[in-house]
Amino acid sequence: MTVMEQRGAYRPTPPPAWRPRTNPAPLLPDARPYRVLGTEAAADVDPALLRRLYAELVRGRRYNTQATALTKQGRLAVYPSSTGQEACEVAAALVLKERDWLFPSYRDTLAAVARGLDPVQALTLLRGDWHTGYDPHEHRIAPLCTPLATQLPHAVGLAHAARLKGDDVVALALVGDGGTSEGDFHEALNFAAVWQSPVVFLVQNNGFAISVPLAKQTAAPSLAHKAVGYGMPGRLVDGNDAAAVHQVLGEAVAHARAGGGPTLVEAVTYRIDAHTNADDATRYRGADEVETWRAHDPIALLEHELTERGLLDEDGVRAARDAAETMAADLRERMNQDPVLDPMDLFAHVYAEPTPQLREQEALLRAELAAEQEGAHR
Amino acid sequence: MTTVALKPATMAQALTRALRDAMTADPAVHVMGEDVGALGGVFRVTEGLAKEFGEDRVTDTPLAEAGILGTAVGMAMYGLRPVVEMQFDAFAYPAFEQLISHVARMRNRTRGAMPLPITIRVPYGGGIGGVEHHSDSSEAYYMATPGLHVVTPATVADAYGLLRAAIASDDPVVFLEPKRLYWSKDSWNPEEPQAVEPIGRAVVRRAGRSATLITYGPSLPVCLEAAEAATAEGWDLEVVDLRSLVPFDDETVAASVRRTGRAVVVHESGSYGGPGGEIAARVTERCFHHLEAPVLRVAGFDIPYPPPMLERHHLPGVDRILDAVGRLQWEAGN
């Protein structure tokens, strides 16, 4: 029977299978970056936490300046600095329990160090003696990831596996604003939301993907808004306000731990240094812009809060700086030693057992090394 | 001696059995991919597994191959043994970044601290009348990626045995399933099926004296047919089934070619930059003084995979193989 034949009886209806899946309203991010320092909320923060954050920020800044100096001395092949972003790096490390996992990108060695990793091990990739300088299982820190956003699905899978096993483990994955344009960002968030995996995604929006500003990266109202499309809550936070980042990430981790699923957090911050030591930031941004962000420095914000409230005096500042100097001196000394490398390691870990083809190539290199050795003795 | 009843089974059934046995033997084994749950996969290889093991272990994922493989990486990091199904050869390409930049390298970049025991099942090859993007021979891409094992069965028993070995491997294995052999039947002993270990051994499927056909996966039945037809020409062809492209069994292949003095590599993949070039080079390097003729390749053409109504012209067939055998400089030799 056609519509013409049943005229009168036929009534157009809405699509039969359609129903609203999720109410988007509770998922929407904060209207403006959430702040704690300099607001009434600061009074609620444990002074011990503020002091801890301060000490870590000072140490983190010194770590950044020391690592940058090491590139100039030829001791690091490259260093992507997180100067200006220390609040995000430190807070990400501090909100995790020992059994949780951190998934850093190449700019996040500081987060790994703040989690307790030896800075020399954290910098192995950037020194160039191996790709990963630590056992990821020992520290529950995934290898530093260079291909953008590709570590995010790993975090989702690990958190998913932990949940299937009934383990209380949360994964926190770090990514930059540029990384949010990658397909793996999208796929990771989608899988995490569908599986309700205990994952927290922290986007450090530092304004630039090397030279390309955020406006050329996205037309979204904010990066945090992207959460809504996947059906997870988005949070927008002042990424230079260590107390705010710590609180927002802490809430997201607690939400994940309680079975509430993933959260996307956008921390608005700024990359004070160039992309790496090999980059020239003056080609794509003005000094004025950098200066306005220097005035919103994460250490200055926290120092002001602590000093105003009488929680930090000159001795406290000096103690934090001395501790940072000790770390830097130790790092400098150890990085100034040439790493001992065994070229035969190149074949050691390609497979559990080298293939016959690799054994042949291994023999070739061994012979070359022997000839080199002989030549050196001649 | 006890006689064991041999029952006919399809390759698809043997693969299903391998998955079921692996999942029963090891609770860490998880199957994931598109349509692997209620549907049992578009080729029905995961048939019944979701019902038997539950959705937590046999998971219909969102439709995103990079996400499937990327999350499998994380699951493997946490001690699981994911078996990932890529629905078709050409649908696996979105997962290449995860495959190349992470799956293949994780053991190496962590100095052995973080091996990834992931099996990636990829139905591949043509001959099933598939429309565009359903018939690629993508093995050369995988072979060119250090850190991966690449295996492909050509018989029902090997389908079971190699898949069990792949899942048991602590290294990532790309497991290429020849689509047109899914429904091939063979007498098989399903009571006590065995894993084929270690991965990396070729096998002589037909002994012969005149020349060696070196092949794998979907081209094995074609080569065996060609070898039978060749007897009419007076050629007694040996047929070697590689079974594993990485690692490569130089020993078995070279031993065969030293015996016969002549070799043709046969595969569906294109010849330029395809596996045959590498294989021919390896054979030449090892058997130069035994060779009566250059090693030849019979391959698919170097064209995008053709539409189904033309694919028979593209795929290496018996005649093209016999023509190549005929060009092995018989007059110059014995």
Interface residues (C-beta under 8 A of the other chain):
Chain A: W130 H131 T132 D135 P136 H137 E138 A142 P143 P147 T150 L152 P153 H154 A155 V156 G157 L158 A159 H160 A161 A162 L164 K165 A171 G183 D184 E187 A188 N190 F191 V194 D345 A348 H349 V350 Y351 A352 E353 T355 P356 Q357
Chain B: D56 T61 P62 A64 A66 G67 L69 G70 T71 A72 V73 G74 M75 A76 M77 Y78 G79 L80 P94 E97 Q98 S101 H102 R105 M106 R107 N108 R109 T110 R111 G112 A113 M114 P115 P146 G147 H149 S169 D170 D171 P198 G200 V246 P247 F248 D249 D250 E251
